Amino acid sequence: MKKKIGISFTHTFFENYWNWFTPADLGNDVELVELSFEKNNTEDIYRCDGFLLTGGIDVDPSFYNGNANYENSPALFQPGRDYFEEKIYRYSQANKLPLLGICRGMQLVNVLQGGKLIQDLDNKNERHRKEKSDKEHHVFASNNSLLGKITGAEGGHVNSAHHQAIDPKAIGNNLVPNAFDSDDEKMIEGLEFADKSNKAFMLCVQWHPERIKDKEENPFSENLKRQFLAAIRETSMKKLTVTNPATEDIIAELNEDNRESLHRKFESLKTAQPGWNKLPLSERTATIRKFSSLLEENIEQLAAILTSEVGKPLQQSHNEIKGAMARIKWLTDNADKYLSDEAMRSNEEMEEKISYEPLGVVCNISAWNYPYLVGVNVFVPALLAGNAVMYKPSEYATLTGLEIEKLLKLAGIHSDLFHIAIGGKDTGENLLDLPFDGYYFTGSHKTGKYIYEKVASKMVPCQCELGGKDPLYIASDIKDIKAVAAGTADGAFYNNGQRLFR
């Protein structure tokens, strides 16, 4: 099983970052993965064992309350890239995975940790701003810093091509400078964590180690790369293997959640939920309708993914997604009817009414056979009602779960309002230990009974849709009994491979 390094895509010399890692560096146990904000391949983030945040266009000033207009600002910012790379950074920290930030990557890390940037070093920036080629200058590494230990040198020469810099008066939380310009000690050239306890490898530099002229010999390039690769190789996240049941080919290897990562996800859901609940129901409904439209726009790709990991015929995958869209339409069309206050009695002295309030943060443990239909039955009404959701797809439908997460967030759901829990039985066990405000499970009677008993002491709602065939009542006004019988048989055996296709 190869370790994977996710490299964030940039339009500016992306090939330099990719080619920095030679075949000898990667060997037979490491491979590179392009993480592109344009492709929005967030599902690939979950495959990676470490990340490199690249250079490029300025971080959008809205990320750090900067001025929208400033000297030498770009014609257009790329907030989509900023949000995409924020996901990468948050994921790396939640799962203690190595991260290397280069130039813009360092600036983004500082911003995401609550820091700010000097937005432009002005026209006097003769030392750092690139002209026809990179500038070169000397830096010195702080004593006892991680950078100093890695390079084994107090100082050396590096390149630079930037017009922004870390604001020394606004360094991000738990970040500390580890390198400075030798001729300007206010110019921060590198960052690392001040308190490294319970943290993975994380190093940021302002220069471009991937394109220093003497990068193979320069410790401020070669040693950084070697240490980063060593940290990648030392990662030990448990992997979930996704297999195509028709061919038995492995189609994905994903990082499983553990107790700690699930706890962090839960806390972020808890923090984000009140803001979602404060939004008018009409806005929440519009977001869910947008999600449904994205299902329709991407149905070919979504159906192919569903078939590849679940094994149902492609037409059934299409039918399931269309069925989910129909249910979403009913839920959104009727949300106002069922979630609005109900006036019971009113007079001059008192008004009685029923108000519907969200539970808070709910856990949805879903089934493999109908991940869209079963999931939509829970997470869509939960979100409409103002809840945050931890969604655990079956380990046999995890790729579909990741697509659902991606499209929900593309539709406008806040990044911390809906989280995927990746894994099998152990992940499910860890979810039962968290203080959710409700549990919703679809699956076998045995597992449902276990979940119900396990969470009973929390005295929160636990709703289970379990296996088995329910009794069927036929009303007296039904005239076509044969049609009812055929429909009943179809419903009972539709997903057992016993359905007749014509």
C-alpha positions as CSV (number, residue, x, y, z in Angstrom):
1,M,0.0,0.0,0.0
2,K,1.6,3.2,-1.2
3,K,1.7,6.4,0.9
4,K,0.2,9.4,-0.9
5,I,1.3,13.0,-1.0
6,G,-1.5,15.5,-2.0
7,I,-0.1,18.5,-3.8
8,S,-2.5,21.5,-4.2
9,F,-2.9,22.6,-7.8
10,T,-1.7,26.1,-8.9
11,H,-1.6,27.6,-12.3
12,T,1.9,29.0,-11.5
13,F,4.6,26.4,-12.3
14,F,2.7,23.4,-10.8
15,E,5.1,21.0,-12.6
16,N,8.0,22.3,-10.5
17,Y,6.4,21.0,-7.3
18,W,5.5,17.7,-8.9
19,N,8.9,17.2,-10.4
20,W,10.7,18.1,-7.2
21,F,10.0,14.6,-6.0
22,T,12.2,12.4,-8.2
23,P,11.5,8.7,-8.8
24,A,14.4,7.9,-6.4
25,D,12.7,10.0,-3.8
26,L,9.3,8.3,-4.2
27,G,10.7,4.8,-4.5
28,N,8.1,2.0,-4.6
29,D,6.1,3.2,-1.6
30,V,5.1,6.8,-2.2
31,E,3.0,8.4,-4.9
32,L,1.8,11.9,-5.7
33,V,-1.9,13.0,-5.9
34,E,-3.0,16.3,-7.5
35,L,-5.6,18.1,-5.3
36,S,-7.3,20.6,-7.6
37,F,-9.6,23.4,-6.6
38,E,-10.9,23.4,-10.1
39,K,-11.8,19.7,-10.1
40,N,-12.9,20.0,-6.5
41,N,-11.7,16.5,-5.9
42,T,-12.2,16.7,-2.1
43,E,-12.7,12.9,-2.0
44,D,-9.0,12.5,-2.8
45,I,-8.0,14.5,0.3
46,Y,-9.1,11.4,2.3
47,R,-6.7,9.2,0.4
48,C,-3.6,11.2,1.3
49,D,-1.0,10.7,4.0
50,G,0.5,14.2,3.8
51,F,0.1,17.5,1.9
52,L,2.1,20.2,0.2
53,L,0.4,23.6,-0.1
54,T,1.9,25.4,-3.2
55,G,2.5,29.0,-4.1
56,G,0.6,31.2,-6.5
57,I,-1.9,34.0,-6.4
58,D,-2.6,36.1,-3.3
59,V,-4.9,34.7,-0.6
60,D,-8.3,36.5,-0.7
61,P,-8.2,39.4,1.8
62,S,-11.6,38.3,3.2
63,F,-9.8,35.4,4.8
64,Y,-8.0,37.8,7.2
65,N,-10.1,41.0,7.1
66,G,-7.5,42.6,4.9
67,N,-8.1,45.5,2.5
68,A,-9.9,44.5,-0.7
69,N,-7.8,46.9,-2.8
70,Y,-4.1,47.3,-2.3
71,E,-0.9,48.0,-4.3
72,N,0.0,45.1,-6.7
73,S,-3.2,43.1,-5.9
74,P,-4.2,40.5,-8.6
75,A,-6.9,41.3,-11.1
76,L,-8.9,38.4,-9.7
77,F,-8.6,36.4,-6.5
78,Q,-9.4,32.7,-6.2
79,P,-11.5,32.2,-3.1
80,G,-12.5,28.8,-4.4
81,R,-8.9,27.8,-4.1
82,D,-8.6,29.3,-0.6
83,Y,-11.6,27.3,0.6
84,F,-10.4,24.1,-1.0
85,E,-7.0,24.4,0.5
86,E,-8.5,25.3,3.9
87,K,-10.1,21.9,3.8
88,I,-6.7,20.3,3.1
89,Y,-5.2,22.2,6.0
90,R,-8.0,21.4,8.4
91,Y,-7.9,17.8,7.5
92,S,-4.2,17.5,7.9
93,Q,-4.4,19.0,11.4
94,A,-7.5,17.0,12.5
95,N,-5.7,13.8,11.5
96,K,-2.1,14.7,12.4
97,L,-0.8,14.4,8.9
98,P,2.5,16.0,7.7
99,L,2.2,19.3,5.9
100,L,4.7,21.5,4.0
101,G,3.6,25.0,3.0
102,I,5.6,26.9,0.3
103,C,5.3,30.7,-0.3
104,R,1.6,31.3,-0.6
105,G,1.1,28.0,1.3
106,M,2.9,29.5,4.3
107,Q,0.8,32.7,4.1
108,L,-2.4,30.7,3.9
109,V,-1.4,28.7,7.0
110,N,-0.8,31.9,8.9
111,V,-4.1,33.3,7.9
112,L,-6.0,30.0,8.8
113,Q,-4.3,30.1,12.2
114,G,-5.8,33.6,12.8
115,G,-2.8,35.7,11.6
116,K,-2.6,38.4,9.0
117,L,-0.4,39.4,6.0
118,I,1.5,42.5,4.9
119,Q,-0.5,42.9,1.8
120,D,2.2,44.5,-0.3
121,L,5.9,45.2,0.4
122,D,5.5,48.2,-1.9
123,N,7.6,49.2,-4.9
124,K,10.7,49.2,-2.8
125,N,10.6,45.5,-2.6
126,E,13.8,45.0,-4.7
127,R,14.9,42.0,-2.6
128,H,12.0,39.6,-2.9
129,R,9.7,40.5,-5.8
130,K,10.3,38.3,-8.9
131,E,11.2,40.0,-12.2
132,K,12.4,37.8,-15.0
133,S,13.6,35.3,-12.6
134,D,13.6,34.6,-8.8
135,K,15.7,36.8,-6.6
136,E,18.3,35.3,-4.3
137,H,19.2,36.3,-0.8
138,H,20.5,34.9,2.5
139,V,18.4,33.7,5.5
140,F,19.3,32.5,8.9
141,A,17.4,29.8,10.8
142,S,16.5,30.2,14.5
143,N,18.4,28.2,17.0
144,N,16.7,25.1,18.2
145,S,13.9,25.4,15.6
146,L,12.7,22.5,13.6
147,L,14.0,24.2,10.5
148,G,17.4,24.7,12.0
149,K,17.6,21.0,13.0
150,I,16.5,19.9,9.5
151,T,18.9,22.1,7.5
152,G,21.8,21.6,9.9
153,A,22.9,25.2,9.1
154,E,22.4,28.5,10.8
155,G,22.1,30.2,7.5
156,G,22.2,29.8,3.7
157,H,21.0,31.3,0.4
158,V,17.4,30.8,-0.9
159,N,15.3,32.3,-3.7
160,S,12.2,34.4,-3.4
161,A,9.4,35.6,-5.6
162,H,6.7,37.3,-3.5
163,H,5.3,40.7,-2.8
164,Q,3.4,39.8,0.4
165,A,4.7,38.7,3.7
166,I,3.8,37.5,7.2
167,D,2.8,40.4,9.4
168,P,5.2,40.1,12.4
169,K,2.6,41.9,14.5
170,A,-0.1,39.3,13.6
171,I,1.4,35.8,13.6
172,G,-1.1,33.0,13.7
173,N,-2.0,31.1,16.9
174,N,0.7,28.6,18.0
175,L,2.9,29.6,15.1
176,V,6.5,30.9,15.6
177,P,9.0,32.2,13.0
178,N,11.9,29.9,12.3
179,A,13.8,31.9,9.7
180,F,14.4,35.5,8.8
181,D,16.0,37.5,6.0
182,S,19.6,38.0,7.0
183,D,19.5,41.7,6.0
184,D,16.0,42.4,7.4
185,E,15.1,40.6,10.6
186,K,11.5,41.8,10.4
187,M,11.0,39.7,7.2
188,I,9.8,36.3,8.3
189,E,11.0,33.5,6.0
190,G,9.5,30.5,7.8
191,L,6.9,29.3,10.3
192,E,6.4,26.2,12.4
193,F,4.3,25.3,15.5
194,A,5.5,26.8,18.8
195,D,4.0,23.9,20.7
196,K,4.6,20.8,18.7
197,S,3.1,18.3,21.2
198,N,0.4,16.2,19.8
199,K,1.2,17.6,16.3
200,A,2.5,16.1,13.1
201,F,5.3,17.5,11.0
202,M,4.4,21.0,9.9
203,L,6.8,23.4,8.3
204,C,6.3,26.5,6.1
205,V,8.8,28.5,4.1
206,Q,8.6,31.7,2.1
207,W,11.1,30.6,-0.5
208,H,10.6,28.1,-3.3
209,P,12.7,25.0,-2.5
210,E,11.3,23.2,-5.5
211,R,13.1,25.5,-7.9
212,I,16.2,26.7,-6.1
213,K,19.1,26.5,-8.7
214,D,21.2,24.2,-6.6
215,K,18.2,22.4,-4.9
216,E,19.9,19.0,-5.0
217,E,22.7,20.2,-2.7
218,N,21.1,23.1,-0.9
219,P,20.0,22.0,2.6
220,F,17.2,24.6,2.5
221,S,15.6,22.5,-0.3
222,E,17.0,18.9,-0.2
223,N,16.8,18.5,3.5
224,L,13.3,19.9,3.7
225,K,12.2,17.4,1.1
226,R,13.9,14.5,2.8
227,Q,12.4,15.2,6.2
228,F,8.9,15.7,4.7
229,L,9.2,12.3,2.9
230,A,10.4,10.7,6.1
231,A,7.3,12.1,8.0
232,I,5.0,10.8,5.2
233,R,6.5,7.3,5.4
234,E,6.0,7.3,9.2
235,T,2.3,8.0,9.1
236,S,0.2,5.1,10.3
237,M,-3.5,5.9,9.6
238,K,-5.7,2.9,9.4
239,K,-7.0,2.4,5.8
240,L,-10.4,1.5,4.6
241,T,-10.2,-0.5,1.4
242,V,-13.1,0.1,-1.1
243,T,-13.5,-2.9,-3.5
244,N,-15.6,-3.3,-6.6
245,P,-17.8,-6.3,-5.8
246,A,-18.1,-7.2,-9.5
247,T,-14.4,-7.3,-10.3
248,E,-12.9,-7.5,-6.8
249,D,-10.6,-4.7,-7.9
250,I,-9.5,-2.2,-5.2
251,I,-10.9,1.2,-6.3
252,A,-9.9,3.3,-3.3
253,E,-8.0,3.3,0.0
254,L,-9.3,5.9,2.4
255,N,-8.1,7.1,5.8
256,E,-10.4,5.8,8.5
257,D,-11.5,8.1,11.3
258,N,-10.4,7.4,14.8
259,R,-11.8,8.4,18.2
260,E,-9.8,11.6,18.2
261,S,-10.7,12.8,14.7
262,L,-14.4,12.0,15.3
263,H,-14.3,14.0,18.5
264,R,-12.9,17.0,16.6
265,K,-15.6,16.7,13.9
266,F,-18.3,16.5,16.6
267,E,-17.0,19.7,18.3
268,S,-16.9,21.5,15.0
269,L,-20.5,20.4,14.2
270,K,-21.6,21.6,17.7
271,T,-20.0,25.0,17.1
272,A,-21.5,25.5,13.6
273,Q,-25.1,24.3,14.3
274,P,-26.5,27.4,16.1
275,G,-25.6,29.6,13.1
276,W,-27.4,27.3,10.7
277,N,-30.5,27.2,12.9
278,K,-30.6,31.0,12.9
279,L,-31.0,31.1,9.2
280,P,-34.6,31.4,7.9
281,L,-36.2,28.2,6.9
282,S,-36.5,29.5,3.4
283,E,-32.7,29.8,3.1
284,R,-32.1,26.3,4.4
285,T,-34.7,25.0,2.0
286,A,-33.1,26.8,-0.9
287,T,-29.7,25.2,-0.1
288,I,-31.2,21.7,0.0
289,R,-33.0,22.3,-3.3
290,K,-29.6,23.3,-4.8
291,F,-28.2,20.0,-3.5
292,S,-30.9,18.2,-5.4
293,S,-30.2,20.1,-8.6
294,L,-26.5,19.1,-8.2
295,L,-27.6,15.5,-7.9
296,E,-29.4,15.8,-11.2
297,E,-26.5,17.6,-12.9
298,N,-24.0,15.0,-11.8
299,I,-26.2,11.9,-12.0
300,E,-24.0,10.0,-14.6
301,Q,-20.9,10.2,-12.5
302,L,-22.7,9.6,-9.2
303,A,-24.5,6.5,-10.6
304,A,-21.2,5.1,-11.9
305,I,-19.6,5.5,-8.5
306,L,-22.6,3.9,-6.7
307,T,-22.5,1.0,-9.1
308,S,-18.7,0.5,-8.7
309,E,-18.8,0.1,-5.0
310,V,-22.2,-1.3,-4.2
311,G,-22.6,-3.5,-7.3
312,K,-26.1,-2.8,-8.4
313,P,-26.9,-2.4,-12.1
314,L,-26.3,1.1,-13.4
315,Q,-30.0,1.6,-14.2
316,Q,-30.9,0.9,-10.6
317,S,-28.3,3.4,-9.5
318,H,-29.9,6.0,-11.7
319,N,-33.3,5.1,-10.4
320,E,-32.1,5.4,-6.8
321,I,-30.7,8.9,-7.3
322,K,-33.9,10.0,-9.1
323,G,-35.9,8.6,-6.2
324,A,-33.8,10.6,-3.7
325,M,-34.5,13.7,-5.7
326,A,-38.2,13.0,-5.6
327,R,-38.1,12.7,-1.8
328,I,-36.1,15.9,-1.5
329,K,-38.7,17.7,-3.5
330,W,-41.5,16.5,-1.2
331,L,-39.4,17.4,1.9
332,T,-38.6,20.9,0.7
333,D,-42.1,21.5,-0.6
334,N,-43.6,20.6,2.7
335,A,-40.9,21.9,5.1
336,D,-42.7,25.1,5.8
337,K,-45.9,23.2,6.5
338,Y,-44.4,20.9,9.1
339,L,-41.8,23.1,10.7
340,S,-43.7,26.4,11.1
341,D,-45.2,27.3,14.5
342,E,-48.7,25.9,15.2
343,A,-51.1,28.3,17.0
344,M,-53.2,26.3,19.5
345,R,-55.1,28.9,21.4
346,S,-54.9,32.7,21.7
347,N,-56.7,35.3,23.8
348,E,-55.9,38.6,25.5
349,E,-54.1,36.9,28.4
350,M,-52.2,34.1,26.8
351,E,-51.1,32.6,23.5
352,E,-50.4,28.9,23.2
353,K,-48.4,27.5,20.3
354,I,-46.2,24.6,19.3
355,S,-42.7,25.5,18.1
356,Y,-40.4,23.0,16.4
357,E,-36.7,23.3,17.4
358,P,-33.8,21.2,16.2
359,L,-32.3,18.5,18.4
360,G,-28.8,19.9,17.8
361,V,-26.1,17.5,16.4
362,V,-27.5,14.2,15.2
363,C,-25.7,11.0,14.1
364,N,-26.9,9.2,11.0
365,I,-25.5,5.6,10.6
366,S,-26.7,4.6,7.1
367,A,-27.0,1.4,5.1
368,W,-25.1,0.1,2.0
369,N,-27.9,-1.0,-0.2
370,Y,-29.7,2.4,-0.8
371,P,-27.2,5.0,0.4
372,Y,-29.0,7.9,-1.3
373,L,-32.6,6.9,-0.4
374,V,-31.7,5.8,3.2
375,G,-29.5,8.8,3.7
376,V,-31.9,11.4,2.3
377,N,-34.6,10.1,4.7
378,V,-32.5,11.3,7.6
379,F,-30.0,14.0,6.8
380,V,-32.2,16.1,4.6
381,P,-35.0,16.6,7.1
382,A,-32.4,17.0,9.8
383,L,-30.7,19.8,8.0
384,L,-34.0,21.4,7.0
385,A,-34.9,21.5,10.7
386,G,-31.7,23.3,11.6
387,N,-29.5,20.4,12.8
388,A,-25.9,19.6,12.1
389,V,-25.2,16.0,10.9
390,M,-22.5,13.4,11.3
391,Y,-23.2,11.0,8.5
392,K,-21.6,7.6,8.5
393,P,-22.2,5.8,5.2
394,S,-21.7,2.1,5.2
395,E,-18.1,1.0,4.6
396,Y,-19.4,-0.5,1.4
397,A,-20.8,2.9,0.1
398,T,-18.2,5.3,1.4
399,L,-17.3,6.9,-1.9
400,T,-21.0,7.7,-2.4
401,G,-21.0,9.2,1.1
402,L,-18.1,11.5,0.1
403,E,-19.9,12.6,-3.1
404,I,-23.0,13.5,-0.9
405,E,-20.8,15.5,1.4
406,K,-19.1,17.3,-1.5
407,L,-22.3,18.2,-3.2
408,L,-24.0,19.4,0.0
409,K,-21.1,21.8,0.7
410,L,-21.1,22.9,-3.0
411,A,-24.7,23.7,-2.5
412,G,-23.9,26.0,0.4
413,I,-23.8,23.9,3.5
414,H,-21.1,25.2,5.8
415,S,-18.0,23.0,5.9
416,D,-18.5,22.3,9.6
417,L,-22.2,21.5,9.4
418,F,-22.1,18.1,7.8
419,H,-19.2,15.7,8.3
420,I,-18.6,12.2,7.0
421,A,-17.4,9.5,9.4
422,I,-15.2,7.0,7.5
423,G,-14.8,3.5,8.6
424,G,-16.5,0.2,9.6
425,K,-17.5,-1.3,12.9
426,D,-14.8,0.5,15.0
427,T,-15.9,3.9,13.7
428,G,-19.5,3.1,14.5
429,E,-18.5,2.1,18.0
430,N,-16.7,5.4,18.5
431,L,-19.7,7.4,17.3
432,L,-21.9,5.8,20.0
433,D,-19.6,7.1,22.7
434,L,-20.0,10.7,21.5
435,P,-22.8,13.0,23.1
436,F,-25.0,13.3,20.0
437,D,-28.5,14.7,20.4
438,G,-30.0,11.9,18.4
439,Y,-29.1,8.7,16.6
440,Y,-30.7,7.4,13.4
441,F,-29.8,3.9,12.1
442,T,-30.8,1.8,9.1
443,G,-29.7,-1.8,9.0
444,S,-30.1,-5.2,10.7
445,H,-32.2,-5.9,13.7
446,K,-29.1,-7.2,15.6
447,T,-27.1,-4.0,15.1
448,G,-30.1,-1.7,15.7
449,K,-30.9,-3.4,19.0
450,Y,-27.2,-3.0,20.0
451,I,-27.2,0.7,19.2
452,Y,-30.5,1.3,20.9
453,E,-29.3,-0.3,24.1
454,K,-25.9,1.3,23.9
455,V,-27.2,4.9,23.7
456,A,-30.3,4.4,26.0
457,S,-28.6,5.9,29.0
458,K,-28.2,9.2,27.1
459,M,-32.0,9.6,27.0
460,V,-31.9,11.1,23.4
461,P,-34.0,10.0,20.5
462,C,-32.8,6.8,18.8
463,Q,-34.7,5.9,15.7
464,C,-34.1,2.6,13.9
465,E,-35.3,1.3,10.6
466,L,-34.4,-2.4,10.7
467,G,-34.5,-5.5,8.5
468,G,-37.4,-7.8,7.9
469,K,-40.6,-7.9,5.9
470,D,-43.5,-6.0,7.4
471,P,-47.1,-7.1,7.2
472,L,-49.1,-5.7,4.3
473,Y,-52.6,-4.4,4.7
474,I,-54.7,-4.1,1.5
475,A,-57.6,-1.7,1.8
476,S,-61.1,-2.8,0.7
477,D,-61.3,-0.2,-2.2
478,I,-58.3,-1.9,-4.0
479,K,-59.6,-3.5,-7.2
480,D,-56.5,-4.8,-8.9
481,I,-55.2,-7.4,-6.5
482,K,-52.8,-8.8,-9.0
483,A,-51.1,-5.4,-9.4
484,V,-50.7,-5.2,-5.6
485,A,-49.2,-8.7,-5.5
486,A,-46.7,-7.9,-8.2
487,G,-45.8,-4.6,-6.6
488,T,-45.3,-6.3,-3.2
489,A,-43.1,-8.9,-4.7
490,D,-41.1,-6.3,-6.5
491,G,-40.6,-4.3,-3.4
492,A,-39.7,-7.3,-1.3
493,F,-37.1,-8.8,-3.7
494,Y,-36.0,-5.8,-5.8
495,N,-32.5,-5.7,-4.3
496,N,-31.9,-9.4,-3.9
497,G,-30.9,-10.1,-7.5
498,Q,-34.3,-11.7,-8.0
499,R,-36.0,-9.0,-9.9
500,L,-37.1,-9.8,-13.4
501,F,-35.8,-7.4,-16.1
502,R,-37.6,-7.1,-19.4
